[in-house]
Amino acid sequence: MQVLGWIALGLVQIFYLPQTIKIIRTKEVSGLSLSSWVILWLGLLFYLVYSIYVGNVVFTVGNAAGLLQSTLVIGLLLRYRPRGQATGAGEH
């Protein structure tokens, strides 16, 4: 059964690639919500802490990798967002 966890981990990590590559190539982030990515980042952080606590290797690796990838996307969002763009709940 653990093999299913590793397969799921791989698929979820692949999920991040198209968006990250698109941002890097186009430097365009106007359609993305910073607040959504920050919420995802916080959720992954808490999942990471919990998965370490319960000793689940698959979830620990997956959440750590997701946290790193979402940190990269947040960094790109902050770098390439238009000057003066709101970062709060009023985003579109």
N, CA, C and O atoms as a printed pandas DataFrame, in Angstrom:
     atom_number atom_name residue_name chain_id  residue_number  x_coord  y_coord  z_coord
0              1         N          MET        A               1    0.814   -1.211    0.000
1              2        CA          MET        A               1    0.000    0.000    0.000
2              3         C          MET        A               1    0.854    1.270    0.000
3              4         O          MET        A               1    0.458    2.302   -0.542
4              5         N          GLN        A               2    2.024    1.172    0.615
5              6        CA          GLN        A               2    2.861    2.361    0.690
6              7         C          GLN        A               2    3.280    2.842   -0.699
7              8         O          GLN        A               2    3.522    4.032   -0.898
8              9         N          VAL        A               3    3.366    1.925   -1.651
9             10        CA          VAL        A               3    3.721    2.322   -3.016
10            11         C          VAL        A               3    2.692    3.308   -3.580
11            12         O          VAL        A               3    3.049    4.201   -4.348
12            13         N          LEU        A               4    1.428    3.152   -3.206
13            14        CA          LEU        A               4    0.405    4.115   -3.653
14            15         C          LEU        A               4    0.685    5.511   -3.102
15            16         O          LEU        A               4    0.469    6.513   -3.784
16            17         N          GLY        A               5    1.162    5.564   -1.872
17            18        CA          GLY        A               5    1.518    6.852   -1.283
18            19         C          GLY        A               5    2.652    7.526   -2.035
19            20         O          GLY        A               5    2.622    8.736   -2.258
20            21         N          TRP        A               6    3.655    6.743   -2.427
21            22        CA          TRP        A               6    4.782    7.302   -3.177
22            23         C          TRP        A               6    4.357    7.737   -4.580
23            24         O          TRP        A               6    4.834    8.751   -5.089
24            25         N          ILE        A               7    3.469    6.980   -5.198
25            26        CA          ILE        A               7    2.938    7.371   -6.518
26            27         C          ILE        A               7    2.161    8.674   -6.395
27            28         O          ILE        A               7    2.336    9.589   -7.200
28            29         N          ALA        A               8    1.298    8.754   -5.378
29            30        CA          ALA        A               8    0.525    9.986   -5.146
30            31         C          ALA        A               8    1.460   11.165   -4.899
31            32         O          ALA        A               8    1.240   12.257   -5.424
32            33         N          LEU        A               9    2.497   10.948   -4.104
33            34        CA          LEU        A               9    3.471   12.000   -3.827
34            35         C          LEU        A               9    4.077   12.511   -5.128
35            36         O          LEU        A               9    4.168   13.720   -5.343
36            37         N          GLY        A              10    4.491   11.594   -5.993
37            38        CA          GLY        A              10    5.077   11.993   -7.274
38            39         C          GLY        A              10    4.117   12.787   -8.138
39            40         O          GLY        A              10    4.499   13.792   -8.739
40            41         N          LEU        A              11    2.877   12.341   -8.202
41            42        CA          LEU        A              11    1.880   13.049   -9.013
42            43         C          LEU        A              11    1.603   14.444   -8.479
43            44         O          LEU        A              11    1.476   15.395   -9.249
44            45         N          VAL        A              12    1.509   14.566   -7.160
45            46        CA          VAL        A              12    1.246   15.886   -6.572
46            47         C          VAL        A              12    2.423   16.824   -6.827
47            48         O          VAL        A              12    2.221   18.014   -7.069
48            49         N          GLN        A              13    3.635   16.308   -6.775
49            50        CA          GLN        A              13    4.794   17.160   -7.030
50            51         C          GLN        A              13    4.841   17.602   -8.491
51            52         O          GLN        A              13    5.228   18.732   -8.787
52            53         N          ILE        A              14    4.453   16.723   -9.393
53            54        CA          ILE        A              14    4.378   17.084  -10.813
54            55         C          ILE        A              14    3.352   18.195  -11.035
55            56         O          ILE        A              14    3.508   19.016  -11.939
56            57         N          PHE        A              15    2.305   18.219  -10.210
57            58        CA          PHE        A              15    1.255   19.235  -10.301
58            59         C          PHE        A              15    1.842   20.650  -10.292
59            60         O          PHE        A              15    1.357   21.517  -11.018
60            61         N          TYR        A              16    2.855   20.890   -9.500
61            62        CA          TYR        A              16    3.429   22.230   -9.369
62            63         C          TYR        A              16    4.207   22.679  -10.609
63            64         O          TYR        A              16    4.306   23.876  -10.879
64            65         N          LEU        A              17    4.749   21.740  -11.348
65            66        CA          LEU        A              17    5.684   22.084  -12.423
66            67         C          LEU        A              17    5.126   22.989  -13.519
67            68         O          LEU        A              17    5.767   23.988  -13.843
68            69         N          PRO        A              18    3.955   22.691  -14.113
69            70        CA          PRO        A              18    3.488   23.563  -15.204
70            71         C          PRO        A              18    3.326   25.024  -14.781
71            72         O          PRO        A              18    3.706   25.929  -15.524
72            73         N          GLN        A              19    2.759   25.261  -13.581
73            74        CA          GLN        A              19    2.566   26.633  -13.123
74            75         C          GLN        A              19    3.900   27.316  -12.871
75            76         O          GLN        A              19    4.095   28.468  -13.258
76            77         N          THR        A              20    4.809   26.617  -12.230
77            78        CA          THR        A              20    6.118   27.194  -11.925
78            79         C          THR        A              20    6.890   27.506  -13.197
79            80         O          THR        A              20    7.477   28.581  -13.321
80            81         N          ILE        A              21    6.893   26.590  -14.126
81            82        CA          ILE        A              21    7.593   26.807  -15.402
82            83         C          ILE        A              21    6.971   27.981  -16.155
83            84         O          ILE        A              21    7.690   28.806  -16.719
84            85         N          LYS        A              22    5.650   28.059  -16.167
85            86        CA          LYS        A              22    4.976   29.159  -16.866
86            87         C          LYS        A              22    5.353   30.507  -16.254
87            88         O          LYS        A              22    5.608   31.469  -16.979
88            89         N          ILE        A              23    5.389   30.580  -14.932
89            90        CA          ILE        A              23    5.761   31.840  -14.277
90            91         C          ILE        A              23    7.197   32.215  -14.627
91            92         O          ILE        A              23    7.482   33.370  -14.946
92            93         N          ILE        A              24    8.086   31.252  -14.569
93            94        CA          ILE        A              24    9.495   31.535  -14.855
94            95         C          ILE        A              24    9.674   31.997  -16.300
95            96         O          ILE        A              24   10.442   32.923  -16.560
96            97         N          ARG        A              25    8.984   31.370  -17.232
97            98        CA          ARG        A              25    9.122   31.727  -18.650
98            99         C          ARG        A              25    8.483   33.071  -18.982
99           100         O          ARG        A              25    9.068   33.875  -19.708
100          101         N          THR        A              26    7.272   33.321  -18.449
101          102        CA          THR        A              26    6.525   34.520  -18.839
102          103         C          THR        A              26    6.689   35.688  -17.877
103          104         O          THR        A              26    6.430   36.834  -18.241
104          105         N          LYS        A              27    7.122   35.402  -16.640
105          106        CA          LYS        A              27    7.196   36.419  -15.589
106          107         C          LYS        A              27    5.829   37.078  -15.361
107          108         O          LYS        A              27    5.744   38.236  -14.953
108          109         N          GLU        A              28    4.774   36.325  -15.631
109          110        CA          GLU        A              28    3.387   36.819  -15.522
110          111         C          GLU        A              28    2.684   36.096  -14.382
111          112         O          GLU        A              28    2.589   34.869  -14.382
112          113         N          VAL        A              29    2.187   36.866  -13.402
113          114        CA          VAL        A              29    1.510   36.275  -12.253
114          115         C          VAL        A              29    0.170   36.945  -11.952
115          116         O          VAL        A              29   -0.428   36.693  -10.906
116          117         N          SER        A              30   -0.298   37.787  -12.854
117          118        CA          SER        A              30   -1.496   38.580  -12.564
118          119         C          SER        A              30   -2.740   37.739  -12.322
119          120         O          SER        A              30   -3.655   38.199  -11.639
120          121         N          GLY        A              31   -2.808   36.534  -12.852
121          122        CA          GLY        A              31   -3.995   35.711  -12.649
122          123         C          GLY        A              31   -3.943   34.828  -11.420
123          124         O          GLY        A              31   -4.867   34.052  -11.173
124          125         N          LEU        A              32   -2.873   34.935  -10.644
125          126        CA          LEU        A              32   -2.704   34.070   -9.480
126          127         C          LEU        A              32   -2.933   34.845   -8.189
127          128         O          LEU        A              32   -2.618   36.031   -8.094
128          129         N          SER        A              33   -3.480   34.162   -7.213
129          130        CA          SER        A              33   -3.779   34.773   -5.920
130          131         C          SER        A              33   -2.677   34.443   -4.918
131          132         O          SER        A              33   -2.465   33.279   -4.579
132          133         N          LEU        A              34   -1.987   35.464   -4.453
133          134        CA          LEU        A              34   -0.956   35.279   -3.435
134          135         C          LEU        A              34   -1.556   34.708   -2.159
135          136         O          LEU        A              34   -0.972   33.817   -1.542
136          137         N          SER        A              35   -2.706   35.210   -1.764
137          138        CA          SER        A              35   -3.311   34.732   -0.518
138          139         C          SER        A              35   -3.635   33.241   -0.593
139          140         O          SER        A              35   -3.493   32.541    0.410
140          141         N          SER        A              36   -4.061   32.738   -1.737
141          142        CA          SER        A              36   -4.331   31.305   -1.882
142          143         C          SER        A              36   -3.062   30.485   -1.702
143          144         O          SER        A              36   -3.080   29.449   -1.037
144          145         N          TRP        A              37   -1.976   30.937   -2.282
145          146        CA          TRP        A              37   -0.713   30.215   -2.154
146          147         C          TRP        A              37   -0.180   30.271   -0.730
147          148         O          TRP        A              37    0.429   29.306   -0.267
148          149         N          VAL        A              38   -0.395   31.378   -0.026
149          150        CA          VAL        A              38    0.033   31.482    1.376
150          151         C          VAL        A              38   -0.786   30.532    2.245
151          152         O          VAL        A              38   -0.237   29.890    3.141
152          153         N          ILE        A              39   -2.085   30.435    1.996
153          154        CA          ILE        A              39   -2.926   29.491    2.735
154          155         C          ILE        A              39   -2.463   28.060    2.475
155          156         O          ILE        A              39   -2.366   27.265    3.410
156          157         N          LEU        A              40   -2.175   27.722    1.219
157          158        CA          LEU        A              40   -1.652   26.396    0.889
158          159         C          LEU        A              40   -0.346   26.149    1.630
159          160         O          LEU        A              40   -0.150   25.070    2.188
160          161         N          TRP        A              41    0.550   27.131    1.645
161          162        CA          TRP        A              41    1.841   27.014    2.310
162          163         C          TRP        A              41    1.659   26.722    3.797
163          164         O          TRP        A              41    2.325   25.846    4.348
164          165         N          LEU        A              42    0.755   27.459    4.444
165          166        CA          LEU        A              42    0.492   27.235    5.870
166          167         C          LEU        A              42   -0.068   25.836    6.115
167          168         O          LEU        A              42    0.340   25.160    7.060
168          169         N          GLY        A              43   -0.995   25.402    5.274
169          170        CA          GLY        A              43   -1.553   24.060    5.399
170          171         C          GLY        A              43   -0.473   22.995    5.260
171          172         O          GLY        A              43   -0.445   22.032    6.026
172          173         N          LEU        A              44    0.408   23.163    4.293
173          174        CA          LEU        A              44    1.500   22.206    4.098
174          175         C          LEU        A              44    2.463   22.206    5.277
175          176         O          LEU        A              44    2.974   21.156    5.666
176          177         N          LEU        A              45    2.708   23.371    5.842
177          178        CA          LEU        A              45    3.577   23.460    7.015
178          179         C          LEU        A              45    2.987   22.667    8.179
179          180         O          LEU        A              45    3.688   21.885    8.822
180          181         N          PHE        A              46    1.700   22.870    8.446
181          182        CA          PHE        A              46    1.056   22.145    9.543
182          183         C          PHE        A              46    0.996   20.648    9.262
183          184         O          PHE        A              46    1.205   19.841   10.167
184          185         N          TYR        A              47    0.712   20.267    8.013
185          186        CA          TYR        A              47    0.738   18.851    7.645
186          187         C          TYR        A              47    2.138   18.266    7.840
187          188         O          TYR        A              47    2.277   17.131    8.295
188          189         N          LEU        A              48    3.169   19.032    7.500
189          190        CA          LEU        A              48    4.537   18.569    7.664
190          191         C          LEU        A              48    4.840   18.301    9.134
191          192         O          LEU        A              48    5.369   17.245    9.483
192          193         N          VAL        A              49    4.506   19.248    9.983
193          194        CA          VAL        A              49    4.735   19.066   11.419
194          195         C          VAL        A              49    3.988   17.835   11.924
195          196         O          VAL        A              49    4.546   17.031   12.671
196          197         N          TYR        A              50    2.733   17.687   11.520
197          198        CA          TYR        A              50    1.932   16.541   11.954
198          199         C          TYR        A              50    2.514   15.227   11.428
199          200         O          TYR        A              50    2.601   14.250   12.172
200          201         N          SER        A              51    2.910   15.195   10.160
201          202        CA          SER        A              51    3.432   13.949    9.588
202          203         C          SER        A              51    4.754   13.546   10.240
203          204         O          SER        A              51    5.037   12.355   10.375
204          205         N          ILE        A              52    5.560   14.518   10.641
205          206        CA          ILE        A              52    6.775   14.209   11.398
206          207         C          ILE        A              52    6.393   13.642   12.763
207          208         O          ILE        A              52    6.983   12.665   13.223
208          209         N          TYR        A              53    5.411   14.256   13.399
209          210        CA          TYR        A              53    4.952   13.808   14.724
210          211         C          TYR        A              53    4.465   12.360   14.700
211          212         O          TYR        A              53    4.790   11.584   15.599
212          213         N          VAL        A              54    3.683   11.986   13.673
213          214        CA          VAL        A              54    3.152   10.619   13.612
214          215         C          VAL        A              54    4.139    9.651   12.963
215          216         O          VAL        A              54    3.907    8.442   12.971
216          217         N          GLY        A              55    5.228   10.157   12.406
217          218        CA          GLY        A              55    6.267    9.309   11.847
218          219         C          GLY        A              55    5.948    8.705   10.492
219          220         O          GLY        A              55    6.412    7.609   10.178
220          221         N          ASN        A              56    5.156    9.412    9.679
221          222        CA          ASN        A              56    4.801    8.904    8.358
222          223         C          ASN        A              56    5.784    9.471    7.327
223          224         O          ASN        A              56    5.749   10.659    7.007
224          225         N          VAL        A              57    6.651    8.608    6.821
225          226        CA          VAL        A              57    7.718    9.043    5.922
226          227         C          VAL        A              57    7.162    9.601    4.614
227          228         O          VAL        A              57    7.627   10.639    4.142
228          229         N          VAL        A              58    6.170    8.926    4.020
229          230        CA          VAL        A              58    5.617    9.374    2.745
230          231         C          VAL        A              58    5.040   10.778    2.878
231          232         O          VAL        A              58    5.327   11.647    2.055
232          233         N          PHE        A              59    4.231   11.006    3.906
233          234        CA          PHE        A              59    3.633   12.327    4.073
234          235         C          PHE        A              59    4.667   13.374    4.470
235          236         O          PHE        A              59    4.545   14.538    4.091
236          237         N          THR        A              60    5.670   12.975    5.220
237          238        CA          THR        A              60    6.730   13.924    5.583
238          239         C          THR        A              60    7.471   14.395    4.339
239          240         O          THR        A              60    7.663   15.595    4.144
240          241         N          VAL        A              61    7.886   13.458    3.501
241          242        CA          VAL        A              61    8.599   13.814    2.269
242          243         C          VAL        A              61    7.694   14.635    1.349
243          244         O          VAL        A              61    8.118   15.653    0.801
244          245         N          GLY        A              62    6.455   14.191    1.184
245          246        CA          GLY        A              62    5.522   14.894    0.306
246          247         C          GLY        A              62    5.227   16.308    0.756
247          248         O          GLY        A              62    5.216   17.236   -0.053
248          249         N          ASN        A              63    4.986   16.475    2.050
249          250        CA          ASN        A              63    4.680   17.814    2.550
250          251         C          ASN        A              63    5.905   18.714    2.531
251          252         O          ASN        A              63    5.785   19.912    2.274
252          253         N          ALA        A              64    7.077   18.158    2.799
253          254        CA          ALA        A              64    8.304   18.957    2.712
254          255         C          ALA        A              64    8.539   19.422    1.279
255          256         O          ALA        A              64    8.873   20.584    1.046
256          257         N          ALA        A              65    8.363   18.510    0.315
257          258        CA          ALA        A              65    8.542   18.876   -1.095
258          259         C          ALA        A              65    7.495   19.901   -1.528
259          260         O          ALA        A              65    7.819   20.865   -2.222
260          261         N          GLY        A              66    6.255   19.696   -1.125
261          262        CA          GLY        A              66    5.198   20.660   -1.457
262          263         C          GLY        A              66    5.457   22.023   -0.850
263          264         O          GLY        A              66    5.204   23.052   -1.477
264          265         N          LEU        A              67    5.963   22.029    0.377
265          266        CA          LEU        A              67    6.285   23.284    1.044
266          267         C          LEU        A              67    7.389   24.026    0.287
267          268         O          LEU        A              67    7.317   25.243    0.112
268          269         N          LEU        A              68    8.396   23.301   -0.153
269          270        CA          LEU        A              68    9.471   23.929   -0.932
270          271         C          LEU        A              68    8.951   24.485   -2.253
271          272         O          LEU        A              68    9.290   25.602   -2.644
272          273         N          GLN        A              69    8.126   23.695   -2.934
273          274        CA          GLN        A              69    7.622   24.153   -4.238
274          275         C          GLN        A              69    6.659   25.333   -4.078
275          276         O          GLN        A              69    6.685   26.262   -4.886
276          277         N          SER        A              70    5.824   25.306   -3.063
277          278        CA          SER        A              70    4.919   26.443   -2.877
278          279         C          SER        A              70    5.687   27.678   -2.418
279          280         O          SER        A              70    5.288   28.800   -2.731
280          281         N          THR        A              71    6.786   27.490   -1.680
281          282        CA          THR        A              71    7.645   28.624   -1.317
282          283         C          THR        A              71    8.229   29.261   -2.570
283          284         O          THR        A              71    8.297   30.485   -2.677
284          285         N          LEU        A              72    8.649   28.429   -3.515
285          286        CA          LEU        A              72    9.171   28.943   -4.782
286          287         C          LEU        A              72    8.109   29.755   -5.516
287          288         O          LEU        A              72    8.395   30.850   -6.000
288          289         N          VAL        A              73    6.892   29.235   -5.604
289          290        CA          VAL        A              73    5.821   29.953   -6.307
290          291         C          VAL        A              73    5.510   31.267   -5.597
291          292         O          VAL        A              73    5.325   32.288   -6.259
292          293         N          ILE        A              74    5.449   31.266   -4.270
293          294        CA          ILE        A              74    5.196   32.507   -3.528
294          295         C          ILE        A              74    6.306   33.514   -3.803
295          296         O          ILE        A              74    6.037   34.699   -4.000
296          297         N          GLY        A              75    7.545   33.048   -3.815
297          298        CA          GLY        A              75    8.656   33.944   -4.135
298          299         C          GLY        A              75    8.526   34.537   -5.523
299          300         O          GLY        A              75    8.777   35.727   -5.716
300          301         N          LEU        A              76    8.134   33.721   -6.496
301          302        CA          LEU        A              76    7.934   34.216   -7.865
302          303         C          LEU        A              76    6.766   35.195   -7.931
303          304         O          LEU        A              76    6.833   36.198   -8.642
304          305         N          LEU        A              77    5.692   34.904   -7.188
305          306        CA          LEU        A              77    4.547   35.829   -7.150
306          307         C          LEU        A              77    4.969   37.183   -6.599
307          308         O          LEU        A              77    4.584   38.223   -7.133
308          309         N          LEU        A              78    5.750   37.170   -5.545
309          310        CA          LEU        A              78    6.203   38.434   -4.954
310          311         C          LEU        A              78    7.165   39.170   -5.880
311          312         O          LEU        A              78    7.143   40.398   -5.954
312          313         N          ARG        A              79    7.996   38.429   -6.576
313          314        CA          ARG        A              79    8.973   39.051   -7.468
314          315         C          ARG        A              79    8.335   39.673   -8.707
315          316         O          ARG        A              79    8.711   40.770   -9.118
316          317         N          TYR        A              80    7.371   38.973   -9.298
317          318        CA          TYR        A              80    6.837   39.397  -10.592
318          319         C          TYR        A              80    5.492   40.102  -10.532
319          320         O          TYR        A              80    4.978   40.508  -11.575
320          321         N          ARG        A              81    4.904   40.264   -9.356
321          322        CA          ARG        A              81    3.617   40.963   -9.304
322          323         C          ARG        A              81    3.822   42.434   -9.644
323          324         O          ARG        A              81    4.866   43.016   -9.350
324          325         N          PRO        A              82    2.807   43.023  -10.268
325          326        CA          PRO        A              82    2.912   44.446  -10.608
326          327         C          PRO        A              82    3.052   45.286   -9.343
327          328         O          PRO        A              82    2.454   44.972   -8.315
328          329         N          ARG        A              83    3.824   46.329   -9.419
329          330        CA          ARG        A              83    4.004   47.230   -8.267
330          331         C          ARG        A              83    2.658   47.776   -7.818
331          332         O          ARG        A              83    1.831   48.172   -8.640
332          333         N          GLY        A              84    2.450   47.794   -6.520
333          334        CA          GLY        A              84    1.217   48.339   -5.972
334          335         C          GLY        A              84    0.052   47.371   -5.963
335          336         O          GLY        A              84   -1.041   47.742   -5.535
336          337         N          GLN        A              85    0.248   46.129   -6.424
337          338        CA          GLN        A              85   -0.846   45.151   -6.425
338          339         C          GLN        A              85   -1.144   44.719   -5.001
339          340         O          GLN        A              85   -0.229   44.445   -4.225
340          341         N          ALA        A              86   -2.417   44.660   -4.661
341          342        CA          ALA        A              86   -2.840   44.249   -3.327
342          343         C          ALA        A              86   -2.474   42.790   -3.097
343          344         O          ALA        A              86   -2.439   41.993   -4.034
344          345         N          THR        A              87   -2.201   42.448   -1.835
345          346        CA          THR        A              87   -1.886   41.063   -1.494
346          347         C          THR        A              87   -2.921   40.489   -0.550
347          348         O          THR        A              87   -2.764   39.358   -0.089
348          349         N          GLY        A              88   -3.962   41.224   -0.250
349          350        CA          GLY        A              88   -4.935   40.774    0.741
350          351         C          GLY        A              88   -6.116   40.047    0.123
351          352         O          GLY        A              88   -6.036   39.510   -0.981
352          353         N          ALA        A              89   -7.217   40.046    0.871
353          354        CA          ALA        A              89   -8.409   39.288    0.484
354          355         C          ALA        A              89   -9.078   39.834   -0.767
355          356         O          ALA        A              89   -9.894   39.137   -1.370
356          357         N          GLY        A              90   -8.767   41.040   -1.171
357          358        CA          GLY        A              90   -9.419   41.627   -2.319
358          359         C          GLY        A              90   -8.842   41.217   -3.659
359          360         O          GLY        A              90   -9.200   41.793   -4.687
360          361         N          GLU        A              91   -7.952   40.229   -3.670
361          362        CA          GLU        A              91   -7.349   39.787   -4.922
362          363         C          GLU        A              91   -8.375   39.119   -5.821
363          364         O          GLU        A              91   -9.423   38.650   -5.376
364          365         N          HIS        A              92   -8.037   39.094   -7.089
365          366        CA          HIS        A              92   -8.895   38.406   -8.060
366          367         C          HIS        A              92   -8.153   37.253   -8.655
367          368         O          HIS        A              92   -8.696   36.538   -9.498
